[in-house]
Amino acid sequence: MNDSELLRRYAENGCETAFTELVQRHLDLVYSAAMRQVGGDTHLAQDVAQTVFVDLARKAATISAHSVLTGWLYTSTRFAATKVVRAEQRRRAREQEAYTMQELTNMPAPEPQWEQLRPLLDEAMHELNDRDRNAVLLRYFEGRQLAEVGTKLGLSEDAARMRVGRALEKLRGLLAKRGAVSTATALAALLSSQTVTAAPAGLAVNIAGTALASAASGAGTTLTILKLMTMTKLKVGIITALVIAGVATPLLVQHQAQASLREQNHSLRQQQEELAQQLAPLTAENLRLSNLLAKANGSSALQDNRSGELLKLRAEVARLRQGLRESAQFKATSSPSDDPGMETSLKTWATRVSQLKQRLEQMPDKKIPELQLVTDKDWFDAVIGVKKVETDDDFR
C-alpha cells in the first residue's frame, strides 16, 4: 500500500495502523534531516521529528493525493528545525557545541567530503524547486529505483533518469557555490550512503502515539504539545488505558444486555417448539375422540364420559395455544433486531450506567465495599426503571 492510500485511510477512517506505518516508513528520513539541521543534537532532532508527524496527523485530510509525501515531510522538517534552532540558539549555544563534539567522537568518522557537505546540504536542497528536490529525495535519500521514482513523479523511467540527473547537477552547483566542490558521481555516492541514518529504537512507536493523541484532541497550545513530547512511556500508557476504559465501559454494558436478551429469545423459541410438539398429539387425540363421540350415540353413559374427556382435552389445547401466542408476543418485543426502539433503549441504559459510575467516582464518600460485588447486569437493572439520570435525586 503506497503513501497516498495509507494517508487517505487515516484521514477518512482514523486508522492508527495506517498512520503508524507512515511514521515507520519515513521516520529515518525526517530524523536524519533534523539531525543535520539542529547540529547533531539527538534530543532536538527527536523533538523536530515529533513536531513534523504531529503536523502530518493534523493536516492529513488537507494534503493532496497527488503530493509526494516524502517532499512534504522533508520541507516540514526544514521549517520545524529552523524554529527549534532559533528558540534554543541563545540558551544552549555553548552546551550545544560541547555536546556535538562529544557525539562526533562516539560516531564512526565520516568521509572528509561528507564532513564538509553535511552542514550545507539541507540549505542547498531547499533552493531546488519542488520537482528537482523530490527527485533527489526519492532517488538518493530513500534509495528508490528509477522506475519507482518515475511512478511517484508521473514520469517514464527514462524521463525520471533525466530529471534525477539534472537535479543532481543543480545541487552540485549550489554546493560548489558554498565551497563544497565534488563530482556528480561522488555527490551521488555520499547522498546514497550518508543522508539517512537509523533513528533510535522505539522512537517511531512513541512519535506515532503522541501524534495520534494530539490529532484526536483537535487543537492545543504549544505548551501542551511540548508536555506531550516529554511524557514518559508510563504516562502515555496510563492515559491510553484510561481513555480506552472510559469508551469501552458503556459498550460492554450494552453488549452484555444484548447478549442476555438473545439468550432469553433463544429460550423462548425452544419453549415454543416444545409447546408445538405437545400440541400436535393433542390435536390428533382430539380428532380421534370426536370421531368416537359421533359413533357412540347409542350409549349415553359412554357419551357423557367421552364428552367430559373431550372438554378437558379441548381446554388443554386452548391453554397450549395461548402459551404459544404469549411466547410469540414476548419474542417480538424482546428481540433487539426486530424492534429498533429496543436498540435505542439499550444505548440509553448503557449511557446511564456510565453516568452513574462516573458520579460515584466523583463522590468517594458514597462508595461502599459491597459495590465491588455488583455485576454489570446489576448496574443495568438499576437504571432500567429510571426515566433520566441528571439530578441528585435521580442518582440517589
N, C-alpha and C positions, 0 to 999 in steps of 0.2 A: 504494500500500500504506500503510495507516494505522499509527499508532504501536504499537498493540497487536500487530498482525501482525509488525512488524519486531522488537519486543521478544521475542515468542514464538519467532521464528526464531532469534534469538541465544541465548535461554535453552535451547532444545531442541537446536539443532544447532551452536551456537558460530559462527554465520555472522558473520564480521567485517564483511562488506559491509553487512549489515543494521544492525549497531551503528554503523558509521561514518556511515550515512545518518541515524540518530537524532541523533548528535552534530552533524552539519552542519545538521540541521533546527532544533535547539533551542539551539545554542551562543550565538547572538546574544542570546536572552532571558536565559540564565544569566549570560553575561558582563556584560550591561548592568546587571542587578540587583546583581551582585557589585561593579561599578564604583561604584554609588551607595552601597553599604553599607560599602565599605572606604575611602571618601573620595576616590575618583578615582585610586588607585594602580593603574596598569595591571599591574604585576608581581603584586601581591597579588590582583587580580581574576583573572588567569590561574591563579594557584595555587588560588583558590576554585573556578573552573570545572573545573580538573583534578580536584580532590577530589570534586566533585559527580558527574562522569561515571565516575570510578573506583568510587564508591559504587553508581552505577547498574549498572555491569558486574557487580559482585559480588552485587547483590540482584535481578538481572533475573528470576531464577526465582521470587522470592517476591512480586513486585509483581503485584497483581491485574489481570486483563484488563479489569475494569470501572473501574479507576482512571484518572483524567485525568493523563497523563504530564506535561503542562505544569504542573499544580498540584504534582505530586510534586517536579519539578525546582526549581520556584520556592521551595518550602518547604525543600528540601535546601540550596539556595543560602543561605537565611537562616541556617540552623544553621552551615554551613561558614564563612560570612563572620563570624559572631559569634565563632567560635573563633579565626580568624586575627587579627581586630582585637584580641581580648583578649591574644593572645600577643605581638603587635607593639606594643601601645599604649605601654608604658613605654620600650622600646628605641628606637622610632622616632617619638616624639611630635613633636619639633621638626623632624626631617628630613621627616616626612610632611606637615607644614603647608607647608613651603617647596616641596616637590615638587608638592603640589596647586595652589598658587598659580601655579607655572610652567606646569602643564598647562592651567589655566584661561586663561592669557594666549595660549596657542597654539591654543585651540579657538574656534570661532565663538561669539560672545556669545549665550547663550540668552535667551529672553524673560524679563522681570523676574519674572513669576509662577513660571516654572519654577525660577529660582534659589532662590526661597523654598520651592517644593514638593519639590525634589529630595532634601534630607536627611530629609524627613518621610514620603515616600511609602511606602517599604517597611515601616516600622514600622506605619503605619496599615493597609496591606494585610493584614498578619498579624493584625490584630484582627478582620477579617472572618471569617465561618465558611467552611468549605471550598467550599460551593456558590457563595456570592457571590464569593469570591476567584477560583474557576475561571472564572466567567462574565466577570469583568473581564479576566482574563488572556487568555482566548480572543478576546474582542471587541476590546479596545484594545491589548494588548501584542502579540498575534500578528496582529491586523487581519483576523480571520475574519468572514465574512458571518453574519448571524443564523441562516440555515438550517443552516449548518455548526456553529454554536455549539449549536443545538438538538440536532443529531445527536450531538455529543460528550456533551452533558449528559442525553440521553434525553428531550428535550422537543420540542414542536412549535415552529415558527418564532415564532408569536405568544407562546407561553409563554416562549421564550428572550428575546424582546424585553422582556417584563415583568421577567424575572429580572435581565437586564442593567441595566435602568433602576433597579430597586430597589437593586441592589448599588452602582451608581454614586452614588446619592443617599446611601447609608450611608457610602461612602468620603468623599464631600464633607463630610459631617457630622463624621467623625473628623478630617479635615484642618483643618476650621474650629476645632475644639477646640484644635488646636496652633498656631493663628494664621494658617493659610494659607486665607484666605477666597476663594472663587471661585464662579461659577455652574456648574451641571451641564454646560452646553454648553462653557464654557471649559475645564473639567476634562477633558471627553472629548477635546477637541482637543489638549490638552497630552499626555494619555496616549497618543494615537494617534501623535503626531509626535516625542515626546521620550524615551519609555521604553526603546526598543530601538535601540541603535547597533551598527554593524558591528564584529565582533571583528577583531583583526589577521590579516592574510593568513597562511595556513599553520598557524594555531593549531588548527583543527579536526583536521587530519591528525595533528599531534603529540599532541593530547589523546587521540584515538581509539587510537593505537598504544600509548601509555602505559597507558591504562585496560585495554585487552585484555591487555597483558603482565601487569599487576597481577592481573587476574581469573584468568588462567591459572596464576599461581603459587600460588593457593589462599589463603594468608594471609601477612601480613608485618607488620613493625613500622612505626610511624610514620616512623622514621628511613629505612627502605627506600623508602617512598613518596616522602619528600622528596628522596632521592637520584635516584629516577626522574624527579621533576619537573625537576630541574636538569641532567639529562643533555643533551648536545648532540645534534644530529641525526646527527652522525657516529657517536657511541657507540651510539645506538639502531640505526642501520643495520648496524653491525658485529655487534652481539648478535643481531639478527634473522637476518643471513646465517649466523651460526654455528649457530643453532637449526635453521634450515631444512636446512643441510648435514648436521647430525647425524641428523635424521629421514630425510632423503632417501637417504643412502648405502645402508643396508640394503635399502630398497625398490628402488633402482636395480639392485643386485646380483641381487635376486630376479627383477626384471623381465627382466634380461639372460639369466638362467639359463632362465627360462620361454621366452623367445624362441628360445634355442638348441635347446631340446627340441622346440619347434614346428617349427623348420627340419628337425631330424632326422626327425621324424614325417612331414613332407611328403615328404622324400626317400625314406623307406621306402615310402610309398604309391605314389610314382612307380615304384620298383623292382618293387613287387608288380604294378602294372598292366603293366609291360614283361614280367615273367615270365608273366603270364596270356596276353598276346598271343603269346608264344613257345610256350606250351603248346598253344594251340588248333590250330595247323597240325600240331604233332607228334602230337596225338591223332588228327587226321584221317588223317595218314600211317600211323599205327599200325593204324587200322581198314582202310585200303586194303591194307596189306601182309598183314594177317591174312586178308583175302579172297583175295588172290593165293596165299597159302600153302595155303589149302584147295583151290584149283583145281590146284595144282601137285603133286599126289600122285604123278604118273607119273614125274617127273624128280627123282631123289634128289640129284643134284649141285645142281640149281637149288633144291631144297628146303633143302639144307644152307646154301647161300649166303643164301637168304631168311631162314632161321631165325637165322643169325648177325646179319644186319642188323636183324631184328626184336628180338633180345635187346638190341642196342646202343640201339635207339630206346626200348625199354621202360626201360632203365637211365637214359637221358636224361630220360624222363618222370618217373621216380621222383625223380631229383635235382632237377628243377624244382619238383615238388610239395613236396619237403622244404624247398626255399628259400622257397616261399610260406608254409608253416607257420611257419618261423622268423621270417619278416618280420612275419606277423600277431601272433606272440607278442611280439616286440620292440615293435611298435606299441602293444599292450595295456599293456605295462609302462612305456612311456616317455611316454604321454600324461597330462599333469597333470590334464586334465579328467575322465578315466575312473578314475583312481586317487587317492582322497582322501589316501592315505598319502604320495604324491609331493608334494602341495601342502604337507603338514606338514614333510616333509624339506627342501623349498626354503626355507621360513621359518626352519627351524633352521640351515641352512647360511648363510643371509643374516645371521642373528644372530651366528654365529661369525666371519664375515668382519668385521662391525662391531667385535666384541670384540678380534679380532686387531689391527685397525688402531688402536683406542684404546690397546691395550697398547704398541704400537710408539711411539705418540706420547708415552707416559709414560717410555719408555726411549730417549732420543735417541742414547745411545752405541751402540745396536744398529742404528741405521739406516745404510744404505749408499746411495751414489748410484744403484746399479742398481735400487733399489726404485721409482724414478720410471718405469722402463720396464715395470714389471709391470702387466698389464692386469687388468680386472675379472674376466675369465674365469680368469686365473691364480690370483687370490685365491680364486675359487670352487672351482677344482680342488684347492687346497691344503688346504681344510678338509673335503672330502667324505669322506676316509678316516679322519677323526678322530672318535672317539666323543663327546668333550666337550672344551671349551676352558676349563679352570678353573685348573689348577696350572701352575707354571713349566715342568714337563716337557711339558705339553700345548702351551703356547705355543711352546716350542722345536721 
